[in-house]
């Protein structure tokens, strides 16, 4: 009888090990999937045409003639169309695109 008790104990131990291992694998796969999905949702499009021509924004760092602008919350490298210097916080309009470089001009809004 003593041997039967030991065998029952070992079988129970094997079941517990299997359940723990299965739980760890399921948790790892679930977390990995959640991370991949979260990263996928926040990825910016890196292909296709850039559709910002005509959009307005603001100079983030001095353009003389190149610098950076903020358009719809995204920071872009930019150059002024006529090579003029544009100071920080100047309102701009996108008039062209060369690769990932925006061509901008001063925005003359009537207030």
N, C-alpha and C positions, 0 to 999 in steps of 0.2 A: 504494500500500500504506500509505503514511503516513496517509492519510485514513481508512482502515478501522480502523487502530489507535486513532485519536482517537474514532471513533464507538463502538468497543467500550468505550473508557474512559468515555465519556459515558453509555452504557447501564448500565455497571456502577455508576457514580456515582448514577444515577437509582434503581436497585434498592436500593442502600445507603440512600439518603435515604428511600425508601418504607418499608423495614424499620425504620429508626430512628423515623420518624414513627408507624408502626403500633404499635411497642413503647411509645412515650410515651403514645399515646392509650389503649392497653390498660391500662397502669400507672395512669394517671389515673382511668379508669373503675373499675378494681378498688379503688383506695384510697378513692375517693368512696363506693362501695358498702359497703365495710367500715366507714367512718365512720358512714354512715347507719344501718346495722344495729346498730352498737354503741350509738348514741344511742337508737335505738328500743327496745332491750332494757332500757335503764336509765330509761326514762320512767315516771313515776308516773301512775297512772290519774287523770284529771281529770274524768271523768264517772261517773255512776252513784251509787248510795247509798254513803255512808261507813259502813263496818261496824266501828265501834270501840266501840259501846255494850257495857258489861260488861267491857271490857279494862282492865287495870291498867297503871300507869306511875309516873312520878316527876316531881315539880315541877322544872323546869329553871331558871325564874326566878320569883321571889316572886309569888304570886297575891294581889292585894289590890284588888278581887276578880279582876282579869284579869292574866294573865302567860303563860308558856309551860310546856308539859309535854312529856315524852318518852314516847311510847307505841310499843312495838315498834321502837325505833330511829328513829322519825320525830318531828320537832319540830312541835308544834301550838300554836296560840293557844288559850287556855283561860280559863274563868271558873269560880270556885267556885259551887256550886249555891246555897248560902245566903249568898253575898257575904262569907263569912269569909275572912280572910287565911290563906294556906298558905305556909309557909317552903320554901326550897330543899330538895330531896332528900326531901320528904314523899311517901310513897306515896299514890297516888290511884287512883280507879276512875272510868271514864267512865260517866256516867248519862244523857247526852243530847248532841244535836248541834244547833246553830243555824247553818246555812250551813257554814262551815269553822271555826267556833268550837266547841270541845268544852266541855260542861258536866260538871264533875267534883266529886267529894266525897272527903274523906279516907278512905283505905282502912283499915279496922279489922281487920287480919288477926290471927288468934290464932296465936302462935308456939309 
